[in-house]
Amino acid sequence: MGVIYLVRHGQADPNAYGIAGSDDPAPNGPGGLTDTGVMQARLTGVLLSGLTGKVTAAVSGDLPRQAQTLQGVLSAFDAAPAPEVDPDWNEYALPALVGTATAEEYGDGRGYQQRLDAGLAEWIADTREHHEAGGETYKVFSARVLAAADRATALAGSGQTVVVVASAGSITQWLGHIWGIPSERWPALSRTMVNASVSKLIVGRSGVSVVSFNEHAHLADRDGGVATYR
């Protein structure tokens, strides 16, 4: 039996989401992690190092927030494999769905989420407006994520432990496929994902099974902790 730990990236600089005019500093470069995101990644690394003594493969997409999170996670291990990059784990392109949002619009969490949900619904339905605008379609996004999932599964042979750092959309796209969740309901699963949360999958003769989803107790405490959603 093999194990795959799916980790969502830590909190990212607003530039990662195409936010225009943000005054927030980008301590780790545009689109990289915030200081909180760095802390989240390290805490998740501590959690995983307590669960498994060895990671045999480590993969992330090529987005800065994903690669930096993987680096933080692996720093908790005495010995870790060289990180591998698989861009098929990248998130969908947010600006293409919601347009370029201002910092004020982004700061309105509820309003921004409603705008994103509407954009995702049109994208999944492949409306004429979205189709003619070009860019990656939902079907192409889904296919590339599932292809990346197949490659990660191949790394998780008997006795192997794989860590994959990706994004809320790409992680839940695979989990939704495993659980048979209809495409139009997948965004509801995605929006629950906490930054640097962990989902555990086991790989056996019968295929891939989800053991846990969106674990984030290591990021929360009675005073609020460092759990964030975006």
Beta strands, then each sheet from edge to edge (+ up, - down):
strand 1: 2-8
strand 2: 57-60
strand 3: 84-85
strand 4: 161-166
strand 5: 198-204
strand 6: 207-215
sheet 1: 3+ 2+ 4+ 1+ 5- 6+
end
